[in-house]
Amino acid sequence: MAVSNSSLIGANFGASGTTALFALGTSASGTDGTSWQYCEATATFVTGELVFVNPAGTAKTFLTASLTANAEGVMIAAAQGIISQGEFGWFAGRGRNLYVLCTGTVTAGGETGVVLSANSGRLQNGLAGGVGNTLLGIFVTTSASTATQSVAVATLTWPRSTLMGA
């Protein structure tokens, strides 16, 4: 887990809780080139689950139906631990050695890319996804393979969708 190298006193990227310790939407940087947003979880998120963070500082479930929201200025990020609904915590939007939740087989360094699975907040192999569900800026560095869900390690470089709003 990355640690803060910002000037924020008390920023612990691995902690969440029911009391807000920072203003929603606070940004912080960490080791491994990571960038984080402090948010309130609108659902319970598991390790690696992709969320979208709106400008108000809330993390919401990232569904394929939400892909056009990326064109409206929301940030795609990943939970790096379990954060329960109503809790406040840090979500990673950029950096190396970050966890992403996957379904099916996702190969490290795969040339087919990744897409958002129909299962909320999960990635799958680029060939298995629907048209327009491709996500750019996510490079999986350790393979994941299971029929249900598993966590892989990835590099995030400002993840974004290729499906843009009207």
N, C-alpha and C positions, 0 to 999 in steps of 0.2 A: 504494500500500500504506500502510495506517495505521501510525503509529508509536506506541510506548508513551508514555502520559503518567502511568503509575503510578510508584510509588517503587521498582519492581523494577529493580535494576541488571543490565544485560545482557539484558533482554528484547528480542528481535528477532523480530517476528512473521513475518518472511520467511525465517527460518532454521530448519533441522531438522538433526538429527544423531543419531549412535548413542549418545551420552553424554547422560544426563539432567542438565540444568542447573538444573532446578527440581523441586519435589515434584509428582508427578502430581496433576492437578486444580487446580493453582494458577490463580487468576483474575487477569486484568490488564485494565485499560481502556486505550483508545487514542483517537487522533484520529478524527473523523467519528462520534463517539458509539459507538465499537466496544467490544465486550466479548469477551474471549478466554479459552480454557481450554488449559492445557498438558497434552498427552496423549501416550501411546504409541500409534502406529498399528498396528493388527492386520492391516492389508492395505496395499497401495500405493494411495494416494489422489492423484488428479490435481486440478488447479486447478478449484475450484468444486464438487467432488463433496461431496454431503451425507453426513454421518456422524451416528451417534448416539454421544454421550459418556456413558458410565456413571459412577456415583459413584466408582468406583475410578480414574478418570482414563485410561481406554482409549477410543480412537476406533474404532468398529466400522462395518462396511459397513451402510448404511441401505437396507433392502429393504422392499417393501410388507408383507411378513410381519412386519416389526418395528414397524409403526405402533402397535400396542397398547403397546409398551414405553414410549412417551412418557407414558402414563398412570401409569407406575411411577417417574417421576422422572428419566428420562434427558433429556439436553439434545440438541437437534438443532443441528448446527453445519455449517460449510462450510470445507473446506480452501482456503487462499488461495494455494497453490503445491503442487508435487509433494512428497509426504511418503511415503517408502518404508516398507514393512513393517518393523517393529522399530525405526523411528526415533522420536525425540521431537520434537514441534513444537507450534505454536499453531494452534488452530482457532477461527474466528470464529462467535459465536453471536448477535451483535446488532450493528447499526450500519448506516451508509450506505456506498455505493460498494464493496460486497463482491461477489465473484464467485460465481456459481452455475452449475452444469453443467446444460445443457438438451438435450432431444431434440425434434425437430420444431420447429414454429413457436410461439414464446412471445412475445407482443406486449407491449411496454412499456405499463404501465398498463392492461393487459387486464382487462375486467370479469368474465371467466370464471374468474379465479383460476388457481392452479397446483395440480398434483397430483404425487405421487411416481410416476415412471415405473416400469414393470416392470424396466427396466434400472437396476441399483443406483445410488443416489445422484444420479439425474438428475430434473429437473423437466420437465413437459410441460404444454401447454395444459389448462386445467380441463375442457374438454369432451371431451378425449381419454382421460381416466383412468377407472379403475374406481370403483365406488361405495365410499365410505369412504376413498379415498386422498387426499382434499383436505388441503392443508397451509395453515394460517393463519399470518399473521405474516411472509409473504414477498411483497414488492412489487417486481416486475421494473421497472427504470428504463431499460434499453436492450434492444431486441428481439434475439432470437436465432432463426435459422431454418436448419435443416439436417436432412437425413434421419438423420444419425448422431448426433453430439454437437457442441455449441458452448458457449461461455461467455458469459453475459450478466452485466450489473451489476444488483444488487438492493439493496434495503433490507431488513434482517432485524430484526424486532421480536419476539424470543423465539419463533421458529418452533415450531409444534406441530401435531399432527394432529387431525382431527375424529373419528377412530376411537379410542374409548377402550376400555381393557381391562375385563374383567368384574369 
